[in-house]
Amino acid sequence: MAFECARRGARVQVLDPRAPGRGATYASAGILAPYIEGHSPELRALGVRGMAGYEPFLATLNASVDQAPEYRRAGTLQTAFDDEGARELTELARLLAEADVEHRFMDGTAARLLEAGLSSRVIAALEIPAHGYVSPDALVGALVDGATRLGTTFSTARVTGLEPSGGVTRVATEADTIEADAVVLAAGSWVSELPTSIDSSHQPPSTVRTNLLRQSVIRPIRGQLLHLKSCAPMASRVLWGPGCYIVPRQDGTVLVGATVEDVGFDERATLGGVRALVDAASALVPGLDAASLEDVRVGLRPATADELPLIGPSATMPQVFYAAGHYRSGVLLAPLTAGLVADLVLDGRAGPELDALRPARFGL
């Protein structure tokens, strides 16, 4: 959003107590797979629109920076180990056929001809060529670079309160207070913890209600992700199996994710989480047993009650806008969210997608 708003001429300041991208994005594999991740028709349609916007967005970004982020659209191969899983893939194939989406359903033998590293336990698979991934680390780096070149400043400051005042919004940090024409709340799971009054010891009833509403609407869901290094190529596309997904990168690294844990603001990596991912990945691609474990990344995904993000103006605070609650689709929806927010904040244009995403649906 910072890059898109700055590109359109806005003077942007980003306040984040962490380095850019060190929240949920840090533990993201960057998968672009709306036909798998879209668990509702609304989320699927939003994800398809988000994926379609990636190439023009990256073309604009890449023209502004020295190094383009890794981006591949080699497809996904979703697999099944048993008859129930195969039936689920058959049903998804039927829905894709009705929507005229390119796909290919196959048995386990055909799947292993496509990806030789797959386990003999795979009895069926579904290929969706339109899917792919982008490297979240490289994407964040390029966006920061591009935004900085356009005059955006990044401050590792913790916001301690917001307060509308005379046509502007006062943003209090631990160091000072900033006045802004518009404020975008894009703090992921921490949006639910952000005070909406600068003097938090004397919050009015409406402010207390807003804070409690946010805490009930957005909850952190821990995701653990394994960063592996393989000596041999493991796959040529993103693999999806029972209990995990596997993303092979061009540099020989492999990402395995991700757990889904409702544990509050606990960002610890755990033995149980690592074990579950290792077991699932080994069952899907046995050759990964020889890979080295480079890192365990942990992020808190911001989930809303309906799993749709909050994008749009606040119903309780003038000139304050939300861009949060993206849960498992933050990277997928990044270009779309940036465009929607920039349209709204800078031009006053509300895209049709915002009807289902407005914070007002939860009273925010």
PyMOL commands that set and color helices and strands:
alter all, ss='L'
color gray80, all
select helices_A, chain A and resi 2-7+24-27+34-37+41-52+54-62+83-98+108-114+136-149+188-193+200-202+205-217+271-284+286-290+327-329+334-347+352-356+359-362
alter helices_A, ss='H'
color red, helices_A
select strands_A, chain A and resi 13-15+31-32+71-72+76-80+104-107+124-128+132-134+153-155+159-165+168-173+177-180+183-185+219-229+238-241+244-248+253-257+292-303+310-313+320-324
alter strands_A, ss='S'
color yellow, strands_A
deselect
rebuild
show_as cartoon
